[in-house]
């Protein structure tokens, strides 16, 4: 028996299930990141985006309704990898001056993944004639881009502050402090 050839409709639904899982994981990761962040602005950005992400999950449920399919999550290996990396980095850098910079970098990796997925889903929704779904997906895409931009701005400040601390520590120890890294003892 021949298998049915996969269509763009199938790809749209499978990717939608993938991003549905990813978004739910993102909410959890953002809440955990907010608790771990020392920098107030970063903590606030995580808390705010966790709330946005919860709304994005609801939007995805609306997209499932629009296409007449059940809202089901499919394990997203990419998100599992990104959140596992964040867990490892939290363990490795949790008490270091670089902890918030690492948290921001992990969060941006998640945002970049989501931006790629939502951009694709929006394009496919348009091609498949799901105008209302495309609008919902674009709303989320714009939020993800805005969050990525905010994280970049915060990271620049955190990184600058961390570099100043590193330079100060290195100078205090009589070592030549360079921007962007620690020197071995």
N, C-alpha and C positions, 0 to 999 in steps of 0.2 A: 504494500500500500504506500503510495507516494505521500510525503508530508506536504502540508499546505505551505506555499511560499509565503514568507514573511513580508509584511508591507510596512510603509511608513507609519500607518495607524498602529501596528504592533510595536514598532520602535518607540512611538510616542507613549503608549501605555506602559511599556516596560521601563522606560526612563522616568516616567511619572512615578511609578512605584518605587524606583530607586531613590529619587529625590525626596519622596515622602518619608522614607526611612531616614535618609540623611538629615532632613530638617528636624525630625524628632530627636535624633542624636545630637544635633547642634544645640537644641534647647538645653539638654542636659549638660553638654560640654561648656556652654556659656555660663550656666549657673555655677558650675564648679570653678570655672576660670574667675568669675566675679569674686568668689570666696577667697581664691588664692592671690588675687591681685593686691599689691600694696599701694600702687599709685591710684589715687582717688579718681582721676579722670578715666583711667583705663577700667577700673571697677564699674564706674557709672556707664561707660560704653557697653560693657558686657551685659549689665543688667538691662539696659534699654534694648539692646539687640535680642536678648532672650525673650523679652515681651514681644518684640516684632516677629521673632521666629515662631512664637506660639500662634500669632495671627497668620503667619505664612502657612503653617500647617492647616489652619482652617481654610485658607484660600485654596490650597491643594485639594482639600476635600470638595470644595465647590467645583474645581476643574474635573475631578472624577465624576461628579454629578452631571456636569455639562456633556461629557462624552458618554454617559450612560454606563459607566463601569464602576464596580465596587472600589472603595478606597482601601487599597491593600498596600502594605509595605513589602518591599523586596530587599533583602539584606544588601546594603551598599558597602562593598569591600573597600572602596576608596575612603569612605567616611570612617569605617572601622580602623583603617590604617592611620588616618589623620588623628583620630582621637587617641589611638594607642601611642602614637608619637608624642602627643601632648602629655599623656600620662607619664611617659618615660622622661620627657623634658621637665615636667613638674618635679619628679623625683630627683633628677640630676641637678636641677638649678633652683629648686624650691627656696633655699635659704641664701641664695647668692644675690649680689647686686644686679645680676643679669636676668633674674627671674621674670620680671615684668616684660623685659624686651623679648624674652623667649616666648612668653604667653601671647604677646601681641603678634609675633611671627606665626605662631601656631594658628591663632584665630584668623590671620590673613590667608593662610593656606586653605582653611575651610571656606572662607569667603570666595577665594579664587575658584575653587571647585564649584561652589554654588552658582557663581556668576556664569561659568561655562555651561552648567546644566540648564539654568533658567534661560539663558540666551538661546540655546538649542531648542528647548521646549517651546519658547515663544515663537521662534521661526517655524517650527513644525506645526504649531497650532494654527498659524496664519495659513500655511500651505494646505492644511487639512480643513480649513473653513471654520475653525472654532474661534470666531472673533471675540466672544466673551471670555473664553479661556485665555486667549492671547493677552487680553487686557489685564487679567488677574496675574498672569505670569510676568508681564512687564512691570506691574506694580512691585512685585517681589524683586525682580531684577534690579530695579532702580534703588530699592532699599539696600540690597546687597552691595551695590556699587557705592552708595553713600557711606555704608558702614566700613567698607574697605578704605575709602578715602579718609574717613575719620581715624581709623586705626593707623594709617600711614602717618597722619599728622601727630597723633599721640606717640607713636613709636619714635618719630624723629626727636621729640622732646625727651622721652625716656632714655633713648640712646645717647643723646647729648648729655643728660644728667649723669648717666652711668659712666660716660667717657671722662667727664670732669672728676667724678669720684675716683676712677681708675688712675687718672693723671695725678690727682692729689695724693693717693696712696703711694704711687710709684715715686713721686717727688719726696714724700716724707721718708721713704725708705732709702733715698739716695740713688734710685734707679731712674733711668731715662724713661719717662712715661710717654707712650705713644697713643694716639687716638685709636680707639677701636679694639684694643686687646690688652690682656694681662701679660706680664713678662714672667718667665720662669725664674724661680729663686735659685 
